Amino acid sequence: MEKFLETILAYNKIWFGLIFIGSVLNAVSKELVVLNQVPYLSLISFLSGFVIGLVAHIRGKWLWV
Amino acid sequence: MGVDIKDAVSEEFSFEKEKAVAKKYAQRFQWEMILIGIGQACVWLSLWPLVMFGIIPLWLGFVVACFCACMAYLPSHEAQHGNYSRGDPKKRWIDVLVGHITLITVMFPYEILRVTHMKHHAYTNHDDKDPDFLTSNAKSVKEVILLSLDGTSTDYEKYKEIYSSDAAFQKAFEKGVKVFLTYRIILMSLVFLFPLQTLLLWWLPAKIGVVYTTLFFSYYPHIGTEIGRYKNTRFWQHWMPRYINHSMQLHFVHHLHPNIGHYDEPRAIEELKPFLIARGVPGAEEIPDRITYNPLIKI
């Protein structure tokens, strides 16, 4: 169990990007009328969140501090 | 390291006399701080049903949540120092309860903050041992804001390693990690179900609260200070009235006598002023004779 948790936590930025940022982008994009006709909107939102998290994971931080 | 407490000043301003003065202000039960801690957490929790059922708009919920988040840390800070129980084991539960509940708004584990804060007091301004070193010695406000938003203002893993031989630190840290994981699981579940509400009622207000806290508790009081009991925190003033930054202009007295109740600090400083000047506390010469009801504005 501890090993499993450690593995998950090692990729915490990716999970945060995928779930948190992805969910927020998905909700915001659905509110924007201009994006109503865009196909696979949810997929694009969660993929964007995943990529943001992946970049943060590789860099080791979210912002340019 | 530090100042030789016994030899640095005359008998008139001895450490024993200073301590006796401070002790007078470290007795009172701080009911108002408990009210603020539990109160802001209850207000913050009530925002969820109020927003969900459309009783108040989300933007208003966001504004109130930001205010709650800015008020969240100080009651926990008093708990970290045991300033509710004041050494009475039967009242220790108040420290723990208030310490945990008030921090829900900013999603921080009480135990981790408690042990790292104790190390901050023990090793203030030591670059390798002070968990607040990055922010208290930052070069600018912008740097503090970016570090806080990034979540890298304190490298908790690093300090877990530095204090690896401190069993009490490790035990508290492990407890804190469990609370942190619980927060993460709740946050991720909530954002999946209520994304905008979670963003604007919890995550963003928590970030704003952490920036506010780091700026006023960690950065401003320690600018340009050194290592040593009477040198590591300063008296400062600027355009902002002290009532909107938790009176952190007076944070130096907290570093000298952490058991003085937060709202008793102005009166304590008025009486301790000659001691502070004699000891060379940074900025002590500029401390007004009257601090109670003084907003301490300097333009």
Interface residues (C-beta under 8 A of the other chain):
Chain A: L5 N12 W15 F16 I19 F20 S23 V24 N26 A27 V28 E31 K61 W62 L63 W64 V65
Chain B: E143 L146 L147 L149 D150 G151 T152 L181 R184 L187 M188 V191 F192 P195 L196 T198 L199 W203
